[in-house]
């Protein structure tokens, strides 16, 4: 170092705890939204497999699998819709500095829909 002087450094930026927490919360919300998309895409893939591929491979009744394929596809669409709605509600709440709980009826409806599809899948596998 010429002149033997001290190294000039800019001061470290001040840690913004509130801003950082908000950024982390927004990123968590984004990851959750993408998880709803992954779930919806998986349900659509299962719907396609159950509704199109299995009936082509099956020598038995085809209609139960076609119905199941349609139900899985509807479940996938419901996941996309709920994920979008939830993402928007959480983002608005973060902006207001609040927390918004998921709609318990929507969560219950998705859970019951999933349970019904699973039960019908089990019946279709055992009976056909």
MMTF fields as JSON, N, C-alpha, C and O atoms, coordinates in Angstrom:
{
  "mmtfVersion": "1.0.0",
  "mmtfProducer": "UNKNOWN",
  "numBonds": 511,
  "numAtoms": 512,
  "numGroups": 128,
  "numChains": 1,
  "numModels": 1,
  "chainsPerModel": [1],
  "groupsPerChain": [128],
  "chainIdList": ["A"],
  "bondAtomList": [4, 2, 8, 6, 12, 10, 16, 14, 20, 18, 24, 22, 28, 26, 32, 30, 36, 34, 40, 38, 44, 42, 48, 46, 52, 50, 56, 54, 60, 58, 64, 62, 68, 66, 72, 70, 76, 74, 80, 78, 84, 82, 88, 86, 92, 90, 96, 94, 100, 98, 104, 102, 108, 106, 112, 110, 116, 114, 120, 118, 124, 122, 128, 126, 132, 130, 136, 134, 140, 138, 144, 142, 148, 146, 152, 150, 156, 154, 160, 158, 164, 162, 168, 166, 172, 170, 176, 174, 180, 178, 184, 182, 188, 186, 192, 190, 196, 194, 200, 198, 204, 202, 208, 206, 212, 210, 216, 214, 220, 218, 224, 222, 228, 226, 232, 230, 236, 234, 240, 238, 244, 242, 248, 246, 252, 250, 256, 254, 260, 258, 264, 262, 268, 266, 272, 270, 276, 274, 280, 278, 284, 282, 288, 286, 292, 290, 296, 294, 300, 298, 304, 302, 308, 306, 312, 310, 316, 314, 320, 318, 324, 322, 328, 326, 332, 330, 336, 334, 340, 338, 344, 342, 348, 346, 352, 350, 356, 354, 360, 358, 364, 362, 368, 366, 372, 370, 376, 374, 380, 378, 384, 382, 388, 386, 392, 390, 396, 394, 400, 398, 404, 402, 408, 406, 412, 410, 416, 414, 420, 418, 424, 422, 428, 426, 432, 430, 436, 434, 440, 438, 444, 442, 448, 446, 452, 450, 456, 454, 460, 458, 464, 462, 468, 466, 472, 470, 476, 474, 480, 478, 484, 482, 488, 486, 492, 490, 496, 494, 500, 498, 504, 502, 508, 506],
  "bondOrderList": [1, 1, 1, 1, 1, 1, 1, 1, 1, 1, 1, 1, 1, 1, 1, 1, 1, 1, 1, 1, 1, 1, 1, 1, 1, 1, 1, 1, 1, 1, 1, 1, 1, 1, 1, 1, 1, 1, 1, 1, 1, 1, 1, 1, 1, 1, 1, 1, 1, 1, 1, 1, 1, 1, 1, 1, 1, 1, 1, 1, 1, 1, 1, 1, 1, 1, 1, 1, 1, 1, 1, 1, 1, 1, 1, 1, 1, 1, 1, 1, 1, 1, 1, 1, 1, 1, 1, 1, 1, 1, 1, 1, 1, 1, 1, 1, 1, 1, 1, 1, 1, 1, 1, 1, 1, 1, 1, 1, 1, 1, 1, 1, 1, 1, 1, 1, 1, 1, 1, 1, 1, 1, 1, 1, 1, 1, 1],
  "groupList": [{"groupName": "UNK", "atomNameList": ["N", "CA", "C", "O"], "elementList": ["N", "C", "C", "O"], "formalChargeList": [0, 0, 0, 0], "bondAtomList": [1, 0, 2, 1, 3, 2], "bondOrderList": [1, 1, 2], "singleLetterCode": "X", "chemCompType": "L-PEPTIDE LINKING"}],
  "groupTypeList": [0, 0, 0, 0, 0, 0, 0, 0, 0, 0, 0, 0, 0, 0, 0, 0, 0, 0, 0, 0, 0, 0, 0, 0, 0, 0, 0, 0, 0, 0, 0, 0, 0, 0, 0, 0, 0, 0, 0, 0, 0, 0, 0, 0, 0, 0, 0, 0, 0, 0, 0, 0, 0, 0, 0, 0, 0, 0, 0, 0, 0, 0, 0, 0, 0, 0, 0, 0, 0, 0, 0, 0, 0, 0, 0, 0, 0, 0, 0, 0, 0, 0, 0, 0, 0, 0, 0, 0, 0, 0, 0, 0, 0, 0, 0, 0, 0, 0, 0, 0, 0, 0, 0, 0, 0, 0, 0, 0, 0, 0, 0, 0, 0, 0, 0, 0, 0, 0, 0, 0, 0, 0, 0, 0, 0, 0, 0, 0],
  "groupIdList": [1, 2, 3, 4, 5, 6, 7, 8, 9, 10, 11, 12, 13, 14, 15, 16, 17, 18, 19, 20, 21, 22, 23, 24, 25, 26, 27, 28, 29, 30, 31, 32, 33, 34, 35, 36, 37, 38, 39, 40, 41, 42, 43, 44, 45, 46, 47, 48, 49, 50, 51, 52, 53, 54, 55, 56, 57, 58, 59, 60, 61, 62, 63, 64, 65, 66, 67, 68, 69, 70, 71, 72, 73, 74, 75, 76, 77, 78, 79, 80, 81, 82, 83, 84, 85, 86, 87, 88, 89, 90, 91, 92, 93, 94, 95, 96, 97, 98, 99, 100, 101, 102, 103, 104, 105, 106, 107, 108, 109, 110, 111, 112, 113, 114, 115, 116, 117, 118, 119, 120, 121, 122, 123, 124, 125, 126, 127, 128],
  "secStructList": [7, 4, 4, 4, 7, 7, 7, 7, 7, 7, 7, 7, 7, 7, 7, 7, 2, 2, 2, 2, 2, 2, 2, 2, 2, 2, 2, 2, 2, 2, 2, 2, 2, 2, 2, 2, 2, 2, 2, 2, 2, 2, 2, 2, 2, 2, 2, 2, 0, 0, 0, 0, 0, 2, 2, 2, 2, 7, 1, 1, 7, 1, 2, 2, 2, 2, 2, 2, 2, 2, 2, 2, 2, 2, 2, 2, 2, 2, 2, 2, 2, 2, 2, 2, 2, 2, 2, 2, 2, 2, 2, 2, 2, 2, 2, 2, 6, 7, 7, 7, 7, 7, 7, 2, 2, 2, 2, 2, 2, 2, 2, 2, 2, 2, 2, 2, 2, 2, 2, 2, 2, 2, 2, 2, 2, 2, 2, 7],
  "xCoordList": [0.836, 0.0, 0.886, 1.712, 0.722, 1.522, 1.163, -0.014, 2.127, 1.902, 1.604, 1.602, 1.348, 1.094, -0.172, -0.322, -1.092, -2.33, -3.338, -3.17, -4.36, -5.429, -6.238, -6.307, -6.829, -7.663, -9.006, -9.668, -9.392, -10.703, -11.77, -11.72, -12.715, -13.824, -15.124, -15.235, -16.094, -17.431, -17.996, -17.744, -18.754, -19.338, -20.295, -20.958, -20.349, -21.255, -22.691, -23.04, -23.515, -24.905, -25.57, -25.296, -26.432, -27.147, -28.16, -28.862, -28.242, -29.185, -30.599, -30.882, -31.473, -32.867, -33.717, -34.185, -33.903, -34.593, -36.023, -36.443, -36.774, -38.167, -38.237, -39.049, -37.394, -37.397, -36.974, -37.544, -35.971, -35.498, -36.572, -36.764, -37.258, -38.334, -39.455, -40.03, -39.758, -40.806, -40.376, -41.176, -39.131, -38.633, -38.688, -39.104, -38.277, -38.325, -39.763, -40.033, -40.679, -42.086, -42.649, -43.4, -42.287, -42.757, -42.19, -42.9, -40.927, -40.323, -40.963, -41.158, -41.284, -41.971, -43.349, -43.776, -44.033, -45.343, -45.2, -46.03, -44.15, -43.91, -43.632, -44.134, -42.84, -42.557, -43.833, -44.026, -44.691, -45.947, -46.843, -47.484, -46.883, -47.663, -47.151, -47.936, -45.828, -45.26, -45.559, -45.699, -45.655, -46.021, -47.454, -47.74, -48.352, -49.718, -49.696, -50.447, -48.835, -48.711, -48.175, -48.673, -47.17, -46.636, -47.711, -47.824, -48.496, -49.57, -50.606, -51.074, -50.957, -51.924, -51.406, -52.146, -50.139, -49.556, -49.501, -49.757, -49.168, -49.149, -50.544, -50.704, -51.55, -52.924, -53.345, -54.032, -52.935, -53.247, -52.551, -53.137, -51.326, -50.602, -51.289, -51.438, -51.706, -52.429, -53.764, -54.184, -54.42, -55.689, -55.516, -56.334, -54.442, -54.177, -53.893, -54.401, -53.076, -52.764, -53.996, -54.223, -54.784, -55.984, -57.051, -57.726, -57.206, -58.304, -57.992, -58.905, -56.713, -56.358, -55.499, -55.757, -54.496, -53.554, -54.117, -54.086, -54.631, -55.151, -56.301, -56.303, -57.283, -58.355, -57.838, -58.397, -56.779, -56.213, -55.494, -55.375, -55.023, -54.312, -55.213, -54.847, -56.389, -57.28, -58.185, -58.656, -58.42, -59.367, -60.754, -61.724, -60.841, -62.128, -62.852, -62.624, -63.724, -64.516, -63.583, -62.662, -63.842, -62.997, -63.562, -62.806, -64.867, -65.499, -65.069, -64.958, -64.821, -64.409, -63.093, -62.918, -62.185, -60.89, -61.01, -60.289, -61.914, -62.151, -62.743, -62.356, -63.681, -64.268, -63.192, -63.102, -62.38, -61.286, -60.324, -59.892, -59.995, -59.117, -59.701, -58.983, -60.992, -61.65, -61.627, -61.417, -61.842, -61.826, -60.43, -60.287, -59.412, -58.043, -57.723, -57.067, -58.181, -57.943, -58.664, -58.107, -59.885, -60.606, -59.897, -59.846, -59.357, -58.601, -57.368, -57.038, -56.697, -55.544, -55.922, -55.221, -57.028, -57.514, -57.866, -57.578, -58.48, -58.819, -57.555, -57.547, -56.49, -55.218, -54.65, -54.172, -54.695, -54.222, -55.018, -54.447, -56.335, -57.2, -56.989, -56.847, -56.968, -56.779, -55.398, -55.263, -54.373, -53.021, -52.944, -52.302, -53.594, -53.593, -54.317, -53.822, -55.502, -56.283, -55.491, -55.443, -54.883, -54.125, -52.896, -52.593, -52.204, -51.046, -51.444, -50.763, -52.531, -52.983, -53.407, -53.093, -54.11, -54.567, -53.381, -53.364, -52.397, -51.224, -50.409, -49.946, -50.229, -49.467, -50.126, -49.442, -51.443, -52.152, -51.987, -51.802, -52.051, -51.895, -50.477, -50.298, -49.478, -48.092, -47.947, -47.32, -48.522, -48.45, -49.081, -48.598, -50.155, -50.831, -50.16, -50.52, -49.183, -48.53, -49.385, -49.3, -50.21, -51.129, -50.87, -49.994, -51.656, -51.634, -53.044, -54.016, -53.155, -54.472, -54.461, -53.596, -55.425, -55.549, -56.188, -56.971, -55.858, -56.542, -58.014, -58.377, -58.835, -60.266, -60.473, -60.18, -60.977, -61.109, -62.068, -61.893, -63.067, -64.002, -63.333, -63.586, -62.49, -61.775, -60.789, -60.672, -60.088, -59.142, -59.893, -59.452, -61.014, -61.824, -62.344, -62.335, -62.793, -63.307, -62.217, -62.468, -61.01, -59.91, -59.552, -59.298, -59.535, -59.218, -60.267, -59.925, -61.53, -62.598, -62.579, -62.792, -62.324, -62.225, -61.107, -61.293, -59.956, -58.841, -59.168, -58.804, -59.855, -60.238, -61.207, -61.081, -62.167, -63.143, -62.449, -62.717, -61.556, -60.845, -59.985, -59.935, -59.323, -58.501, -59.362, -58.989, -60.497, -61.391, -61.935, -62.0, -62.322, -62.815, -61.713, -61.978, -60.49, -59.353, -59.174, -58.961, -59.26, -59.124, -60.226, -59.965, -61.458, -62.586, -62.357, -62.555, -61.941, -61.719, -60.623, -60.724, -59.589, -58.493, -58.945, -58.611, -59.694, -60.126, -61.218, -61.196, -62.168, -63.339, -63.064, -63.572, -62.27, -62.107, -60.92, -60.65],
  "yCoordList": [-1.174, 0.0, 1.244, 1.416, 2.099, 3.312, 4.228, 4.406, 4.788, 5.784, 5.187, 5.919, 3.885, 3.238, 3.691, 3.486, 4.304, 4.788, 3.673, 2.543, 4.014, 3.058, 2.767, 3.591, 1.616, 1.218, 1.919, 1.847, 2.594, 3.261, 2.226, 1.591, 2.063, 1.13, 1.859, 2.759, 1.436, 1.971, 1.248, 0.058, 1.962, 1.28, 0.175, 0.296, -0.89, -2.0, -1.494, -0.692, -1.966, -1.53, -1.98, -3.061, -1.136, -1.435, -2.54, -2.519, -3.484, -4.597, -4.086, -3.462, -4.354, -3.922, -5.138, -5.877, -5.329, -6.531, -6.615, -7.674, -5.517, -5.545, -5.783, -6.582, -5.097, -5.279, -6.674, -7.267, -7.206, -8.543, -9.584, -10.536, -9.404, -10.339, -10.296, -11.329, -9.114, -8.994, -9.683, -10.374, -9.499, -10.183, -11.699, -12.407, -12.196, -13.646, -14.155, -15.232, -13.382, -13.787, -13.82, -14.729, -12.83, -12.812, -14.001, -14.619, -14.319, -15.463, -16.776, -17.688, -16.871, -18.07, -18.199, -19.299, -17.082, -17.093, -17.545, -18.3, -17.081, -17.48, -18.983, -19.653, -19.507, -20.953, -21.754, -22.816, -21.254, -21.946, -21.948, -22.952, -20.824, -20.743, -21.769, -22.458, -21.859, -22.843, -24.274, -25.164, -24.502, -25.837, -26.187, -27.337, -25.203, -25.45, -25.806, -26.674, -25.137, -25.457, -26.876, -27.615, -27.254, -28.62, -29.651, -30.674, -29.378, -30.303, -30.386, -31.471, -29.233, -29.215, -29.962, -30.72, -29.752, -30.451, -31.963, -32.75, -32.36, -33.79, -34.388, -35.488, -33.666, -34.161, -34.263, -35.21, -33.292, -33.374, -34.564, -35.228, -34.84, -35.99, -37.293, -38.198, -37.379, -38.581, -38.676, -39.765, -37.546, -37.538, -38.036, -38.806, -37.592, -38.055, -39.555, -40.286, -40.004, -41.425, -42.273, -43.294, -41.836, -42.612, -42.54, -43.532, -41.382, -41.194, -41.599, -41.905, -41.609, -41.923, -43.175, -44.014, -43.302, -44.412, -45.716, -46.743, -45.681, -46.917, -47.513, -48.726, -46.735, -47.365, -48.051, -49.058, -47.508, -48.14, -49.447, -50.308, -49.596, -50.805, -51.837, -53.004, -51.389, -52.251, -53.065, -52.587, -54.312, -55.152, -55.096, -55.602, -54.477, -54.373, -53.078, -52.46, -52.7, -51.478, -50.262, -50.129, -49.399, -48.223, -46.984, -46.108, -46.915, -45.697, -45.297, -44.101, -46.251, -45.786, -44.998, -44.033, -45.415, -44.737, -43.398, -42.449, -43.334, -42.062, -41.05, -39.882, -41.504, -40.624, -40.18, -39.003, -41.14, -40.786, -39.783, -38.836, -39.99, -39.051, -37.654, -36.673, -37.56, -36.253, -35.635, -34.43, -36.455, -35.937, -35.463, -34.415, -36.23, -35.791, -34.485, -33.604, -34.368, -33.136, -31.957, -30.863, -32.164, -31.103, -30.718, -29.545, -31.714, -31.433, -30.582, -29.656, -30.901, -30.102, -28.663, -27.739, -28.471, -27.119, -26.397, -25.21, -27.105, -26.506, -26.086, -25.05, -26.88, -26.512, -25.244, -24.368, -25.133, -23.908, -22.703, -21.668, -22.849, -21.728, -21.339, -20.157, -22.331, -22.026, -21.431, -20.483, -21.965, -21.433, -19.981, -19.167, -19.65, -18.261, -17.359, -16.294, -17.805, -17.002, -16.778, -15.667, -17.825, -17.728, -16.82, -16.019, -16.941, -16.091, -14.617, -13.793, -14.296, -12.897, -12.409, -11.28, -13.235, -12.84, -12.622, -11.657, -13.508, -13.365, -12.144, -11.397, -11.932, -10.768, -9.467, -8.543, -9.396, -8.196, -8.02, -6.9, -9.107, -9.027, -8.585, -7.783, -9.098, -8.686, -7.189, -6.49, -6.7, -5.271, -4.434, -3.346, -4.939, -4.219, -4.466, -3.837, -5.38, -5.714, -6.603, -6.55, -7.42, -8.293, -9.753, -10.07, -10.613, -12.041, -12.438, -11.981, -13.278, -13.763, -15.286, -15.948, -15.814, -17.272, -17.82, -17.129, -19.068, -19.666, -19.878, -20.099, -19.806, -20.03, -21.484, -22.399, -21.706, -23.092, -23.928, -25.142, -23.303, -24.062, -24.496, -25.597, -23.645, -24.006, -25.146, -26.083, -25.058, -26.112, -27.419, -28.479, -27.348, -28.544, -29.127, -30.344, -28.267, -28.744, -29.462, -30.521, -28.899, -29.561, -30.896, -31.884, -30.916, -32.158, -33.224, -34.374, -32.857, -33.831, -34.315, -35.497, -33.398, -33.77, -34.794, -35.797, -34.548, -35.482, -36.834, -37.874, -36.822, -38.076, -38.873, -40.092, -38.188, -38.871, -39.481, -40.629, -38.719, -39.25, -40.46, -41.45, -40.384, -41.506, -42.737, -43.849, -42.545, -43.669, -44.279, -45.501, -43.429, -43.938, -44.652, -45.625, -44.173, -44.847, -46.246, -47.212, -46.344, -47.641, -48.589, -49.757, -48.087, -48.922, -49.36, -50.531, -48.443, -48.792, -49.836, -50.722, -49.733, -50.696, -52.072, -53.084, -52.115, -53.387, -54.05, -55.266, -53.266, -53.828, -54.168, -55.172, -53.353, -53.601, -54.482, -54.781],
  "zCoordList": [0.0, 0.0, 0.0, 0.896, -0.983, -1.022, 0.122, 0.436, 0.723, 1.766, 3.115, 4.104, 3.213, 4.486, 5.176, 6.38, 4.44, 5.061, 5.301, 4.841, 6.013, 6.316, 5.053, 4.142, 5.015, 3.881, 4.01, 5.046, 2.943, 2.944, 2.609, 1.556, 3.49, 3.283, 3.513, 4.345, 2.748, 2.993, 4.202, 4.397, 5.006, 6.165, 5.704, 4.674, 6.481, 6.168, 6.23, 7.097, 5.307, 5.348, 6.654, 7.176, 7.148, 8.39, 8.141, 7.13, 9.031, 8.904, 9.143, 10.167, 8.197, 8.277, 8.659, 7.793, 9.939, 10.421, 9.891, 9.425, 9.953, 9.498, 7.99, 7.523, 7.234, 5.782, 5.388, 4.473, 6.079, 5.78, 6.103, 5.347, 7.207, 7.574, 6.543, 6.2, 6.057, 5.04, 3.751, 3.12, 3.36, 2.152, 2.321, 1.404, 3.471, 3.713, 3.675, 3.144, 4.238, 4.25, 2.838, 2.484, 2.034, 0.638, -0.137, -0.93, 0.088, -0.595, -0.136, -0.94, 1.139, 1.643, 0.996, 0.646, 0.841, 0.187, -1.266, -1.774, -1.923, -3.311, -3.405, -4.307, -2.481, -2.473, -2.225, -2.816, -1.362, -1.088, -2.321, -2.63, -3.02, -4.256, -5.271, -5.921, -5.395, -6.32, -5.876, -6.715, -4.575, -4.077, -4.486, -4.819, -4.462, -4.928, -6.417, -6.862, -7.183, -8.604, -8.802, -9.652, -8.025, -8.147, -7.821, -8.495, -6.79, -6.424, -7.542, -7.889, -8.1, -9.201, -10.42, -11.047, -10.761, -11.909, -11.668, -12.58, -10.446, -10.122, -10.256, -10.784, -9.781, -9.894, -11.36, -11.745, -12.177, -13.611, -14.259, -15.114, -13.873, -14.418, -14.025, -14.845, -12.768, -12.319, -13.061, -13.454, -13.249, -13.988, -15.414, -15.917, -16.061, -17.414, -17.426, -18.277, -16.473, -16.401, -16.128, -16.778, -15.159, -14.791, -15.875, -16.15, -16.488, -17.446, -18.87, -19.637, -19.244, -20.63, -20.766, -21.629, -19.932, -20.098, -19.544, -20.222, -18.316, -17.698, -18.496, -18.705, -18.958, -19.748, -21.017, -21.452, -21.605, -22.799, -22.495, -23.367, -21.286, -20.893, -20.222, -20.081, -19.814, -19.034, -19.939, -20.971, -19.529, -20.268, -19.633, -20.197, -18.458, -17.767, -18.112, -19.152, -17.202, -17.387, -17.439, -16.632, -18.389, -18.571, -17.866, -17.445, -17.743, -17.246, -15.831, -15.561, -14.907, -13.577, -13.616, -12.872, -14.478, -14.562, -15.288, -14.982, -16.236, -16.923, -15.942, -15.937, -15.116, -14.093, -13.101, -12.75, -12.654, -11.737, -12.366, -11.71, -13.623, -14.317, -14.327, -14.126, -14.557, -14.53, -13.142, -12.999, -12.118, -10.746, -10.335, -9.705, -10.69, -10.387, -11.116, -10.561, -12.339, -13.094, -12.453, -12.372, -12.001, -11.292, -9.999, -9.631, -9.322, -8.105, -8.423, -7.682, -9.521, -9.938, -10.217, -9.806, -10.912, -11.197, -9.896, -9.747, -8.966, -7.664, -6.914, -6.248, -7.016, -6.372, -6.987, -6.266, -8.315, -8.97, -8.478, -8.133, -8.45, -8.057, -6.599, -6.285, -5.703, -4.292, -4.059, -3.285, -4.708, -4.566, -5.0, -4.337, -6.108, -6.58, -5.589, -5.22, -5.163, -4.215, -2.928, -2.401, -2.442, -1.193, -1.363, -0.479, -2.475, -2.745, -2.725, -2.114, -3.383, -3.426, -2.044, -1.669, -1.288, 0.05, 0.989, 1.753, 0.936, 1.803, 1.397, 2.26, 0.103, -0.36, 0.096, 0.537, -0.008, 0.451, 1.958, 2.434, 2.704, 4.16, 4.53, 5.447, 3.827, 4.103, 3.869, 4.665, 2.783, 2.468, 3.572, 3.886, 4.159, 5.253, 6.604, 7.599, 6.642, 7.899, 8.778, 10.005, 8.143, 8.872, 8.499, 7.694, 9.106, 8.8, 8.403, 9.005, 7.403, 6.992, 7.064, 6.49, 7.769, 7.894, 6.628, 5.977, 6.272, 5.12, 5.458, 6.613, 4.446, 4.626, 5.049, 4.279, 6.274, 6.752, 5.908, 5.8, 5.316, 4.473, 3.17, 2.681, 2.61, 1.382, 1.664, 0.874, 2.788, 3.16, 3.395, 2.95, 4.086, 4.324, 3.011, 2.823, 2.11, 0.823, 0.035, -0.54, 0.0, -0.7, -0.048, -0.737, 1.282, 1.997, 1.721, 1.443, 1.795, 1.541, 0.094, -0.178, -0.824, -2.239, -2.426, -3.115, -1.819, -1.902, -1.291, -1.84, -0.155, 0.512, -0.354, -0.474, -0.953, -1.82, -3.026, -3.382, -3.662, -4.831, -4.433, -5.164, -3.298, -2.839, -2.574, -2.949, -1.936, -1.651, -2.951, -3.084, -3.902, -5.176, -5.955, -6.66, -5.828, -6.477, -5.895, -6.629, -4.596, -3.944, -4.397, -4.687, -4.459, -4.917, -6.354, -6.675, -7.231, -8.629, -8.788, -9.637, -7.982, -8.07, -7.592, -8.208, -6.512, -5.936, -6.778, -6.97, -7.277, -7.949, -9.413, -9.913, -10.107, -11.549, -11.848, -13.011]
}
